[in-house]
Amino acid sequence: MKPPNVLATRHPACRVAWLLTALCLFAFPSLAFAAGPLDLTTSLAGIVSVTIFILAYALVMSEEIIHMRKSKPVLVAAGLIWAMVAWVYVQAGMPHEAESAFKETLLEYTELLLFLLVAMTYINAMEERRVFDALRAWLVRKGFSYRSLFWITGCLAFGISSIANNMTTAMLMCAVVLKVAEGDNKFISLCCVNVVVASNAGGAFSPFGDITTLMVWQAGQVPFEGFFALLVPAIVNFMVPAVIMNFFIVNRQPAALTENVWLKRGARRIIVLFLITVAISVLCHSILYLPPAMGMMFGLGLLQFFGYYLRRSLPRSLERKRERYSRRGDWKKLEQLGSVVPFDIFSRIARSEWDTLLFFYGVVMCVGGLGFMGYLSLLSETLYGGWDPVWANVVLGLISAVVDNIPVMFAVLSMAPDMSEGNWLLITLTAGVGGSLLSMGSAAGVALMGQARGIYTFAVHLRWVPAILLGYVASIVAHLLINASLF
């Protein structure tokens, strides 16, 4: 174990690296400790790689100003970092070490890619079947004001994310907001911030709400029922910034609809298939210990079969509807039938947010390369080598604003520090909700930046950091007070 003053012995660029090198918005645990046999943290290659990553990250944060897609800088950075890693290992006579590490990191990204691709495809399919148009029409007909819609979408995101993936939950709620408040970018961006915070908070108190909680539960550090002690702190984390943002909502009604929205054939069955897919994904990971991507891809196969059924049965369905509408004299619906096109699953896949998917590739590979150099191991050893566990857990939560909570949690579990149940719950809470501080601190935030492109951005989210930080602090205080007996 390195001495507590290790920070003072390293190059200044390395100090920055410890706060940034684990940026990985939905990577998988093996990235966290993929350190190679050579310690490159003080080498020229390591310092240059860190500098490249920081520059790429700065360009990503400036997307709204320079209008450069966020995938471009991280793709270039990933290539340069791994090229330097490979060059050092070739010179050291260990060329296959870098090759194996790259392939392992690429495998982790592949799981991520497939998971995201299926989630985006289902959402695109539901949008094409007019599910969100119909939900928007229902919300407007109910007469909900903007303030009511703000709270409805936030509470739904909090509740659903306790049993479903926070990224998928956030994307669903964002799709609803985009339809309900179409054209009102200020309100949409505010709701997106609220949804990201709510989704991350909702997953913190349930063993199935987030991968990090599932990891802690499976490691045996906290019993299944123990996680529910975080319910009140999670609610506090969501409510504090939501109450503050509530005062900045211009409380008016959404624009009234001028048409009756009807669902396309198969819309409800696609919703059911999506819920089944999410359930299968969770069960695959929690019971069979298989990657969640396997369950998602199985669900994509179900959707493809259903799409095949919709295409084959379309002529018969159109004929029955023509006869029924003709008997009723419903000429408007007859006219609408003329614009019906067959359901095409591959067109839904093509409409996925590829900039976001490529951005994930760049981030995962950058983190994999820097982790292989030894930076992630150094970060974990520094924090738990000389700090009080409470402060270390609080700081790790702040780091998860730029570092994904999954590799952070895996690093903590791998070190297995001697902590009380209260501290294990604390790191579960802080790692889960700390990502809400920045739009790129969680998979939910990154997904929404792609879904609400140009509306919900890094800069927009940054404006609400003080309110979110206040909620972060309040949730920690609530946990320390309510669950004091667990420490």
Legacy VTK file of the C-alpha trace (Angstrom):
# vtk DataFile Version 3.0
C-alpha trace
ASCII
DATASET POLYDATA
POINTS 487 float
0.000 0.000 0.000
1.327 3.417 -0.928
1.692 6.020 1.828
-1.124 8.556 2.339
0.966 11.401 0.896
1.295 9.652 -2.455
-0.469 12.592 -4.109
2.508 14.782 -3.408
4.945 12.430 -5.081
3.395 12.332 -8.508
3.424 14.564 -11.545
0.639 17.215 -11.455
-0.962 15.791 -14.589
-1.321 12.466 -12.794
-3.261 14.111 -9.966
-5.833 15.260 -12.498
-5.816 11.805 -14.019
-6.956 10.165 -10.807
-10.131 12.224 -10.972
-10.804 11.631 -14.670
-9.316 8.358 -15.829
-12.262 6.153 -14.867
-14.794 8.038 -17.001
-16.985 5.228 -18.241
-20.714 5.903 -18.469
-21.977 2.372 -18.607
-18.880 0.215 -18.745
-18.597 -3.075 -16.941
-16.623 -3.949 -13.823
-13.579 -5.618 -15.383
-12.397 -2.251 -16.632
-11.831 -0.942 -13.134
-8.821 -3.062 -12.248
-7.490 -3.958 -15.685
-3.997 -2.812 -14.668
-1.169 -4.261 -16.738
2.131 -5.734 -15.534
3.893 -2.413 -16.191
3.226 0.640 -14.030
3.040 3.499 -16.539
1.532 6.109 -14.211
4.779 8.127 -14.071
5.994 7.373 -17.594
5.987 9.815 -20.504
3.427 7.640 -22.306
1.143 7.761 -19.265
1.356 11.530 -18.857
0.777 12.106 -22.590
-2.205 9.731 -22.527
-3.718 11.565 -19.576
-3.226 14.890 -21.368
-4.903 13.542 -24.499
-7.846 12.288 -22.466
-8.261 15.607 -20.655
-8.203 17.505 -23.959
-10.764 15.127 -25.483
-12.959 15.467 -22.415
-12.730 19.265 -22.656
-13.901 19.114 -26.283
-16.822 16.903 -25.263
-17.863 19.396 -22.594
-17.675 22.179 -25.207
-20.042 20.435 -27.614
-22.702 23.128 -27.261
-20.167 25.884 -28.073
-18.050 24.361 -30.839
-20.858 22.218 -32.336
-18.657 19.135 -32.637
-20.278 15.751 -32.091
-19.089 14.313 -28.765
-18.003 11.008 -30.310
-15.250 12.535 -32.453
-12.690 13.586 -29.808
-13.018 10.436 -27.685
-12.670 8.148 -30.722
-9.377 9.817 -31.643
-8.231 9.838 -28.010
-8.963 6.125 -27.627
-6.891 5.288 -30.715
-3.934 7.380 -29.578
-3.976 6.055 -26.006
-4.018 2.414 -27.059
-1.359 3.045 -29.697
0.949 4.366 -26.959
0.093 1.467 -24.662
0.874 -1.027 -27.417
4.131 0.739 -28.354
5.413 0.622 -24.750
4.608 -3.074 -24.435
6.144 -3.903 -27.810
9.340 -2.175 -26.708
9.224 -4.166 -23.465
8.919 -7.442 -25.368
5.307 -8.105 -24.268
3.209 -7.324 -27.365
0.451 -9.804 -26.562
-0.278 -8.242 -23.151
-1.643 -5.057 -24.750
-3.493 -7.055 -27.400
-5.285 -9.163 -24.782
-6.186 -6.104 -22.710
-7.599 -4.309 -25.745
-9.721 -7.326 -26.705
-11.048 -7.617 -23.152
-12.008 -3.949 -23.105
-13.587 -4.268 -26.546
-15.678 -7.184 -25.273
-16.985 -5.023 -22.456
-17.982 -2.337 -24.943
-19.699 -4.913 -27.132
-21.956 -5.858 -24.227
-22.704 -2.183 -23.680
-23.375 -1.564 -27.373
-25.844 -4.421 -27.664
-27.677 -3.373 -24.498
-28.038 0.225 -25.645
-28.927 -0.721 -29.203
-31.868 -2.859 -28.095
-33.138 -0.207 -25.668
-32.997 2.470 -28.365
-34.657 0.174 -30.909
-37.604 -0.519 -28.622
-38.053 3.172 -27.885
-37.913 3.981 -31.604
-40.447 1.227 -32.283
-42.826 2.588 -29.653
-42.419 6.069 -31.089
-43.204 4.783 -34.605
-46.319 3.039 -33.233
-47.324 6.455 -31.776
-47.173 5.345 -28.135
-45.659 8.619 -26.974
-48.000 10.674 -29.161
-50.922 8.926 -27.483
-49.457 9.435 -24.017
-48.917 13.106 -24.801
-52.532 13.430 -25.931
-53.741 11.733 -22.760
-51.685 14.017 -20.532
-52.952 17.107 -22.339
-56.561 15.939 -22.221
-56.211 15.473 -18.473
-55.352 19.157 -18.259
-52.027 18.786 -16.494
-50.029 21.983 -16.258
-46.297 22.173 -16.928
-45.641 22.037 -13.202
-47.771 18.914 -12.842
-46.028 17.292 -15.809
-42.662 18.102 -14.243
-43.604 16.232 -11.076
-45.399 13.373 -12.843
-42.419 12.538 -15.063
-39.976 12.914 -12.162
-41.951 10.674 -9.814
-42.477 8.073 -12.536
-38.744 8.073 -13.258
-37.962 7.634 -9.548
-40.435 4.791 -9.112
-39.747 2.868 -12.324
-35.957 3.044 -11.973
-36.178 1.128 -8.685
-37.052 -2.004 -10.668
-35.777 -1.146 -14.144
-32.534 0.221 -15.557
-32.154 3.961 -14.862
-30.982 4.707 -18.407
-33.980 2.989 -19.999
-36.336 4.688 -17.541
-34.842 8.108 -18.296
-35.142 7.556 -22.053
-38.819 6.639 -21.713
-39.614 9.707 -19.630
-37.606 11.943 -21.958
-39.570 10.659 -24.946
-42.795 11.583 -23.159
-41.534 15.075 -22.261
-40.372 15.724 -25.838
-43.864 14.914 -27.076
-45.808 16.761 -24.390
-43.792 19.993 -24.447
-42.713 19.932 -28.083
-41.114 23.271 -28.983
-40.648 24.505 -25.389
-36.931 23.786 -25.072
-36.524 25.483 -21.695
-39.130 23.286 -20.050
-37.849 20.164 -21.799
-34.291 20.751 -20.586
-35.523 21.347 -17.035
-37.516 18.112 -17.107
-34.515 16.218 -18.484
-32.365 17.368 -15.561
-35.123 16.319 -13.162
-35.537 12.933 -14.855
-31.792 12.203 -14.701
-31.663 13.031 -10.981
-34.840 11.044 -10.270
-33.709 7.997 -12.256
-30.351 7.820 -10.500
-31.909 8.350 -7.059
-34.615 5.747 -7.640
-32.072 3.058 -8.406
-30.062 3.627 -5.223
-32.369 1.967 -2.674
-33.289 -1.231 -4.520
-31.049 -4.282 -5.073
-32.342 -4.425 -8.649
-32.453 -0.678 -9.233
-28.853 -0.276 -10.355
-25.926 -2.500 -11.270
-23.911 -1.087 -8.359
-26.560 -2.080 -5.799
-26.726 -5.509 -7.402
-22.927 -5.819 -7.133
-22.934 -4.927 -3.420
-25.781 -7.360 -2.747
-24.139 -10.219 -4.640
-20.867 -9.556 -2.817
-22.708 -10.156 0.464
-21.821 -6.770 1.955
-25.465 -5.762 2.483
-28.488 -8.097 2.816
-31.369 -7.786 0.359
-33.658 -5.968 2.769
-30.823 -3.736 3.963
-30.902 -1.564 0.848
-34.346 -0.227 1.704
-32.728 1.779 4.486
-31.680 4.120 1.669
-35.263 4.875 0.609
-35.570 8.140 2.577
-32.080 9.412 1.597
-32.897 8.612 -2.043
-36.167 10.534 -1.828
-34.305 13.476 -0.273
-31.755 13.372 -3.098
-34.550 13.626 -5.679
-36.822 16.062 -3.858
-34.345 18.787 -2.876
-33.277 19.792 -6.425
-36.793 19.115 -7.765
-38.333 21.564 -5.276
-35.759 24.202 -6.239
-36.306 23.687 -9.981
-40.071 23.786 -9.426
-39.899 27.545 -8.757
-38.365 28.164 -12.197
-41.199 26.553 -14.161
-43.476 28.845 -16.114
-46.733 27.200 -15.113
-48.858 27.102 -18.243
-50.743 24.503 -20.227
-49.193 22.620 -23.147
-50.539 23.437 -26.575
-53.834 21.684 -27.242
-53.877 18.832 -29.741
-55.711 19.388 -33.002
-56.062 15.713 -33.871
-57.147 12.477 -32.279
-54.129 10.265 -31.733
-54.689 6.551 -32.227
-52.157 3.845 -31.639
-50.889 1.866 -34.584
-51.496 -1.859 -34.641
-49.278 -3.778 -32.256
-48.306 -0.796 -30.094
-49.519 -2.291 -26.822
-47.914 -5.630 -27.574
-44.583 -3.916 -28.247
-44.828 -2.240 -24.814
-45.428 -5.648 -23.235
-42.491 -7.125 -25.174
-40.287 -4.290 -23.925
-41.252 -4.939 -20.294
-40.620 -8.654 -20.805
-37.218 -7.842 -22.313
-36.226 -5.688 -19.332
-37.376 -8.414 -16.933
-35.414 -11.074 -18.807
-32.337 -8.853 -18.780
-32.547 -8.377 -15.011
-33.152 -12.079 -14.375
-30.284 -13.111 -16.651
-27.902 -10.973 -14.634
-29.218 -11.689 -11.133
-30.041 -15.401 -11.407
-28.020 -16.817 -14.297
-25.051 -14.412 -13.879
-25.082 -13.723 -17.601
-24.490 -10.248 -19.067
-27.684 -8.138 -19.290
-27.003 -7.780 -23.016
-27.980 -11.419 -23.531
-31.479 -10.803 -22.223
-31.780 -7.626 -24.278
-30.737 -9.376 -27.485
-33.227 -12.147 -26.775
-35.867 -9.444 -26.474
-34.746 -7.959 -29.794
-35.337 -11.368 -31.366
-38.864 -11.371 -29.947
-39.455 -7.925 -31.429
-38.174 -9.112 -34.814
-40.563 -12.060 -34.798
-43.423 -9.757 -33.858
-42.395 -7.334 -36.615
-42.500 -10.240 -39.075
-46.023 -11.062 -37.896
-47.110 -7.422 -38.324
-45.802 -7.316 -41.896
-47.368 -10.632 -42.921
-50.752 -9.854 -41.383
-50.912 -6.216 -42.528
-52.974 -6.797 -45.735
-55.662 -8.759 -43.842
-55.738 -6.182 -41.067
-56.138 -3.287 -43.534
-58.939 -5.084 -45.351
-60.895 -5.679 -42.132
-60.480 -2.052 -41.095
-61.596 -0.763 -44.524
-64.776 -2.791 -44.277
-65.460 -1.632 -40.723
-64.783 2.060 -41.429
-66.815 1.923 -44.638
-69.846 0.602 -42.758
-69.432 3.403 -40.223
-68.843 6.045 -42.852
-65.630 7.090 -41.120
-63.918 8.624 -44.136
-61.154 10.252 -42.093
-59.877 6.922 -40.816
-60.239 5.416 -44.256
-57.999 8.164 -45.564
-55.469 7.491 -42.817
-55.313 3.817 -43.786
-53.863 4.870 -47.129
-50.735 6.170 -45.397
-50.053 3.005 -43.399
-46.636 1.479 -44.096
-45.369 -1.941 -42.954
-43.425 -2.120 -39.695
-39.685 -2.367 -40.427
-37.536 -3.398 -37.474
-34.278 -2.601 -39.239
-35.348 0.972 -39.901
-35.931 1.296 -36.131
-32.405 -0.005 -35.475
-30.965 2.433 -38.023
-32.614 5.339 -36.179
-30.610 4.632 -33.004
-28.449 7.472 -31.702
-25.156 6.354 -33.217
-23.238 9.385 -32.006
-24.018 8.308 -28.442
-23.064 4.688 -29.145
-19.734 5.725 -30.680
-19.152 8.119 -27.803
-19.516 5.181 -25.430
-16.918 3.283 -27.453
-14.414 6.115 -27.151
-15.004 6.547 -23.423
-14.821 2.833 -22.619
-11.627 2.367 -24.622
-9.994 5.476 -23.129
-10.773 4.264 -19.622
-9.615 0.762 -20.479
-6.273 2.078 -21.740
-5.678 4.378 -18.770
-6.769 1.657 -16.378
-4.293 -0.741 -17.995
-1.592 1.833 -17.288
-2.440 1.614 -13.581
-4.284 4.840 -12.821
-7.514 3.310 -11.475
-5.692 1.060 -9.021
-3.675 4.054 -7.833
-6.836 6.080 -7.259
-8.455 3.409 -5.102
-5.313 2.733 -3.072
-4.903 6.455 -2.405
-8.433 6.979 -1.079
-8.741 3.952 1.185
-5.066 3.866 2.096
-5.252 6.748 4.555
-8.724 8.314 4.561
-11.678 7.767 6.873
-14.199 5.496 5.066
-17.020 8.051 5.365
-14.994 10.786 3.651
-13.599 8.348 1.094
-17.131 7.238 0.178
-18.335 10.844 -0.088
-15.395 11.771 -2.339
-15.914 8.695 -4.516
-19.508 9.817 -4.996
-18.279 13.189 -6.224
-15.769 11.468 -8.501
-18.620 9.455 -10.008
-19.801 12.707 -11.582
-16.996 12.157 -14.111
-16.339 8.501 -13.348
-19.034 5.913 -13.858
-20.289 4.351 -10.639
-19.769 0.779 -11.840
-15.954 0.781 -12.043
-15.884 2.882 -8.860
-17.960 0.299 -7.014
-15.966 -2.581 -8.441
-12.768 -0.911 -7.261
-14.160 -0.619 -3.731
-15.402 -4.220 -3.714
-12.059 -5.464 -5.012
-10.170 -3.671 -2.232
-12.747 -5.011 0.307
-12.058 -2.318 2.949
-13.154 -3.115 6.495
-16.323 -1.015 6.668
-19.597 -1.153 8.567
-22.907 -1.849 6.838
-23.692 1.839 7.126
-20.576 2.713 5.132
-21.353 0.098 2.479
-24.787 1.656 2.139
-23.141 5.081 2.006
-20.897 4.171 -0.935
-23.915 2.559 -2.615
-25.836 5.817 -2.216
-23.055 8.212 -3.198
-21.891 6.157 -6.181
-25.484 5.856 -7.366
-26.532 9.505 -7.108
-23.164 11.233 -7.560
-23.440 10.784 -11.314
-26.351 13.229 -11.326
-23.979 16.149 -10.748
-22.941 16.214 -14.413
-24.877 15.207 -17.507
-22.064 12.837 -18.456
-21.828 11.329 -14.982
-24.387 8.616 -15.643
-25.675 6.519 -18.499
-29.066 8.221 -18.096
-27.563 11.660 -18.677
-25.549 10.614 -21.714
-28.544 8.855 -23.272
-30.716 11.954 -22.823
-28.079 14.233 -24.372
-28.397 12.118 -27.490
-32.173 11.822 -27.332
-32.815 15.540 -26.730
-29.892 16.736 -28.832
-29.367 20.483 -28.715
-31.960 20.900 -25.940
-30.538 18.994 -22.985
-26.799 19.626 -23.025
-23.820 19.551 -20.686
-24.031 23.325 -20.183
-27.770 23.227 -19.421
-27.260 20.561 -16.773
-24.301 22.460 -15.326
-26.561 25.383 -14.397
-28.377 23.192 -11.864
-25.289 21.665 -10.232
-25.660 23.775 -7.036
-29.203 22.471 -6.504
-28.182 18.877 -7.295
-25.141 19.159 -5.013
-27.391 20.392 -2.221
-29.553 17.292 -2.706
-26.420 15.123 -2.689
-25.267 16.568 0.642
-28.778 16.409 2.119
-29.143 12.721 1.215
-25.827 11.886 2.892
-26.837 13.777 6.043
-30.196 11.984 6.019
-28.445 8.612 5.798
-25.985 9.439 8.581
-28.838 10.524 10.872
-31.505 7.939 10.038
-29.178 4.938 9.791
-26.687 5.958 12.500
-27.066 2.561 14.209
-25.566 0.841 11.136
-22.209 2.618 11.426
LINES 1 488
487 0 1 2 3 4 5 6 7 8 9 10 11 12 13 14 15 16 17 18 19 20 21 22 23 24 25 26 27 28 29 30 31 32 33 34 35 36 37 38 39 40 41 42 43 44 45 46 47 48 49 50 51 52 53 54 55 56 57 58 59 60 61 62 63 64 65 66 67 68 69 70 71 72 73 74 75 76 77 78 79 80 81 82 83 84 85 86 87 88 89 90 91 92 93 94 95 96 97 98 99 100 101 102 103 104 105 106 107 108 109 110 111 112 113 114 115 116 117 118 119 120 121 122 123 124 125 126 127 128 129 130 131 132 133 134 135 136 137 138 139 140 141 142 143 144 145 146 147 148 149 150 151 152 153 154 155 156 157 158 159 160 161 162 163 164 165 166 167 168 169 170 171 172 173 174 175 176 177 178 179 180 181 182 183 184 185 186 187 188 189 190 191 192 193 194 195 196 197 198 199 200 201 202 203 204 205 206 207 208 209 210 211 212 213 214 215 216 217 218 219 220 221 222 223 224 225 226 227 228 229 230 231 232 233 234 235 236 237 238 239 240 241 242 243 244 245 246 247 248 249 250 251 252 253 254 255 256 257 258 259 260 261 262 263 264 265 266 267 268 269 270 271 272 273 274 275 276 277 278 279 280 281 282 283 284 285 286 287 288 289 290 291 292 293 294 295 296 297 298 299 300 301 302 303 304 305 306 307 308 309 310 311 312 313 314 315 316 317 318 319 320 321 322 323 324 325 326 327 328 329 330 331 332 333 334 335 336 337 338 339 340 341 342 343 344 345 346 347 348 349 350 351 352 353 354 355 356 357 358 359 360 361 362 363 364 365 366 367 368 369 370 371 372 373 374 375 376 377 378 379 380 381 382 383 384 385 386 387 388 389 390 391 392 393 394 395 396 397 398 399 400 401 402 403 404 405 406 407 408 409 410 411 412 413 414 415 416 417 418 419 420 421 422 423 424 425 426 427 428 429 430 431 432 433 434 435 436 437 438 439 440 441 442 443 444 445 446 447 448 449 450 451 452 453 454 455 456 457 458 459 460 461 462 463 464 465 466 467 468 469 470 471 472 473 474 475 476 477 478 479 480 481 482 483 484 485 486
